[in-house]
Amino acid sequence: MGEIRECLYKICLPELSGGFSGIKLLMSCFFVRTDVLQDELNRTILDSLLDFTRKCSSTRQNSDWTSQMRASEIPTAALMLGVNVPDHDMTFQSLSDMLKQSVSPHVASVQAKECGGKGFRDQSEIILCSPHSPRVHRSMHCSLGILCDWYTARTKKSPTGTPGKKRSSQVRDEQQQPPVVIIFKDLEAFNPRVLQDFILICSQYIDRLPLTFIFGIATSPSTIQHMLPHSVSSLLCIELFQSLSCTQHLATVIDKLILASRIHFKLNGKVMQVLIGVFLYHDFSVRNFIKGLQLALLEHFHSQPLSVLCCKKKQALFNVTQLSKPNLDRIRQLPSFKRYVEKQEAQEQVNLMTDDSHLKEVCQQLIKDLHKYHKNYYPILRCLHTLTSSLPRYPLGKQIRELYLICLAKNVWENEDYQSAMKLVKMLAKGEMVSLLQKCVEILQLSKSKKMKNALTLLEMNESRRAKRLSPFENLRNEALEFIDNLVKSHLSPPESQPLYEVCYYSSSATVRRHLNATPRTSIQAALSNPYYYLQNDSLKSEDGTVSNTAPDICIAYKLHLECGRLINLYDWLEAYSTVVSAAEGNDQDSENFGKVDEVKHARFIRAVSALEFLGFIKSTKQKTDHVARLTWGGC
Amino acid sequence: MTALLQHPGYDEERLKGVAEKLPCREVQAGMLLSLMGQPHQYSYPSIFIYGHRASGKSHVMHVLMKELELSHATVSCVECVSIALLFEQVLLSFFGCDAASLLPRSPSLSDFVRVYRQQCSQSPAKQTRYIVMEKAELLRDTDASLLSALLRLQELVEDNVTVILLSEIAWDKFRPNTGCFEPLLLHFPDYSKSELQQILSQNVHPSYSAGFYSAYINILLGVFYSVCRDLRELRHLAALNFSKFCEPLAEGKVKETDTHKLWKHIEPHLKKAMQTVYLREVSSLQWEQMQQMEEEEAGALRGLSAHTHVELPYYSKFLLIAAYLASYNPARTDKRFFLKHHGKIRKTNFLKKNEKTSNHLLGPKPFPLDRLLAIFYSVVDSRVAPTASIFSQISSLVTLQLLAQVSHDDQLDAPKYKCAVSLDFICAIARTVNFDIVKYLYDFL
């Protein structure tokens, strides 16, 4: 993530040099938050893992009857991480950092792709190469025996800890025999034979070398039983650790980064849809979701000059006064502003379009309104969610992100589902209703906006009156619901209805989709049939979708092959190619050499054809010797 | 008992010590000793010992070598991924560190023989040297000449050296087809029930009487003998469950001699252990914790195989479903399942002779990528663009071992896959996306 941050600064800073440091602030705040968030989410699971490794190393050292009799098993933590593999790296990184800090300096992480055929030797070499590795004789072969000797020598030699290691004296006593932790990042991808052998060997040294394994599992714990036979799994003492599911993870990210009025950068409904779609349909990766957010942020500040106003209120109000003439004209061009202008009286309209200082004043007011709108929007959204999230069949969605998408799209109260949800809420039992309303009150209390306070008192009043007099329950209930309905109507209108919303909302879903959801096939076809799209060379411009004859060889060959059937005669193809290229060279059509195949053209043609073969458009066939087979349909 | 182990050339006191440490293996140890002969005599070049897991092979060798102070090198074949490691360990234990470093970087067999002879001429053997190779069945996977060479190493190095191979597999499975020197065979039979009882009873808990512990072992064997004869595992189980066995005693409900009551108390517990901790469904540590917990709490702990649910992204689910269909339906029938106007084809019409048996009994069949994608696009309910992330999901499924790539990794053109999940698993997945997979399976037509 660091790289992206740097790159962002590099791109954005020159444009921001006008002193708009608010944006810089917003961006850094955005990034710090994502980092902190990730760490927090993993906190509980990492802590329990740390406890586990500590406990293992402490129980190993006692020597009562039971532990002598027990077959020495290798303590193993099976860490269930879910299928969102891209997210795992970060978790493992922080896990091994924390282990190194507080449990043992001997931590090695291994990945399946590093331990191929000759598996375990490589693995032990990796362990030996961990930061505090022994200086092994180069002529000696790395083996676990050597590692073991090194370990005993090390723990004997320095019972008071190694120099440069800052440990408190109390910890030092426990740490006389720090465990050797081996993290298997992706258990499923390991070759089972390699893994079995490695465990067998390790178990032979377990009485001398306090090993601890951590298995990173993406699917389900039964994988262990599929991979290891009983004779091997009986050497392990496995404990399960379940991490948060990725949907919970996403919910937290959305809650902290998107449904927060303090972060002024917003996404419109379509972009949200794309990002959530990529998450749910493709990868379940929270990291990729955040990257998508960051991309949108970058694109927004890059493409929208008015994004200077997307920052804290004070700063934004100041920035309005500093707006240049072209930027003011841009404001006048904004669709939302135009809509606003149309609603004004004639004189005011003229003023807005001509008087810059007046425009600035109005803009300040509008920015204030926008901030107020955001401040009210999210608490009300949460209220509505608490009311509707437990209804049968979830008319407004189970997750708050679903409700948010509905609200972003259009006026939520015009939605049929909203009507039916409200009907269902009316049917709720008394106790349930009261507890839900109480939750709403709590949410509203948290947001200390002025307007909210009025609402709060009203709701609380309802609450208390209900508690006293239960008989006219129906009246009260209808009153309360009407009140909530009014709140929704006044505060949950879609952002498009707000003037100047373009300042904060990023709306180009196509860009995001293009960047996050690459379509290699379409890109290749676009490049081949319309080379101008990528090369931007004016001579390649063509209107009607034809390829000009000055296009690169491969484009010409591609265009010609589209006109053929399933089998292509190579010689015909060559002749057609040669004709096109000759025309491009400007040879006289009537001259004798026109369309003749010379060696250079022949070579160029062969190269184009083999490139097409490499790209998977054609392949050689045995049906006819001088033909190739097409692998794609259509085109003619 | 000790009479069996009398042998000229060895100290009698030591032999006695050996006999004490090898209960129920005196016959085999005596046999070995007579094969080995007196220390200064030449011994037979190679001895092959086989017997099941935990039948005392390594233990007997270890005790003999240690107690009689014989010069030996013990090598585990699992550990020696390359023969270099093997040579190095042998030289290291016979001639010390310097000899091992004389080997070139990737030594051949003749390098080893050369170094060995060179060292041997400097320090010739006064006694027989023994090379003990544990898990020798792995030698079959290495170079064929290695095994034959080891069997007659004595001739090659012209030294008084004997190679002892320990294996769980009979010699018949070793014999290379080119023929080789035949080692002497020695079989270690499984321990009988009474022998197990005798051996296990030796590990008495210090604070209880021998008779009490022996009664416990008797009950334990009564439950576990039918499923497990592995001494190591039984000892482990004995240790795990002993505290539970002593519980009524500590509470003062029962006397040490009241075996029947003790049995009644421990038997259901042991039965439960057989289903959980013995299969490593529950780890030993968790088992110990469970014993301290109340009954209801303990019930909440689920075994490893109880967790089978896997959460997958939406399209991955459909890719997996498509893969399952491609693996278990014959390719001919795709038209019937996925084309709108396939006409009326009954199962009987396109039933071929060899397809009468269920495809599910035959297991998954490989299918090309094209077919997978074609089925995928027809089962998924919305229009999906063929983006890079669809393709990367296929390879994620392969790393998660839900799909298996059949063709070689290097083959980029038209890779082939197999679906590696069970029917139950795919039904559960299909249910989450409201897809009636049974309707699309040829076997259930």
Interface residues (C-beta under 8 A of the other chain):
Chain A: W65 T66 M69 R70 A71 E73 P75 T76 A78 M80 G82 V83 V85 A112 K118 G119 F120 R121 H137 S139 M140 H141 S143 L144 G145 D186 E188 A189 D197 L200 I201 Q204 A218 T219 S220 P221 S222 T223 I224 Q225 H226 H230 S231 S233 S234 L236 C237 I238 E239 L240 S245 C246 T247 V278 F279 L280 Y281 H282 D283 F284 N517 A518 T519 P520 R521 T522
Chain B: R53 S76 V78 E79 V81 S82 A84 L85 E88 Q89 A100 S101 L103 R105 N203 H205 P206 R232 E233 R235 H236 A238 A239 L240 F242 S243 L279 R280 S283 S284 L285 Q286 L304 S305 H307 T308 H309 V310 E311 L312 P313 Y314 Y315 S316 A385 P386 T387 A388 S389 I390 Q393 S396 T399 L400 Q401 L402
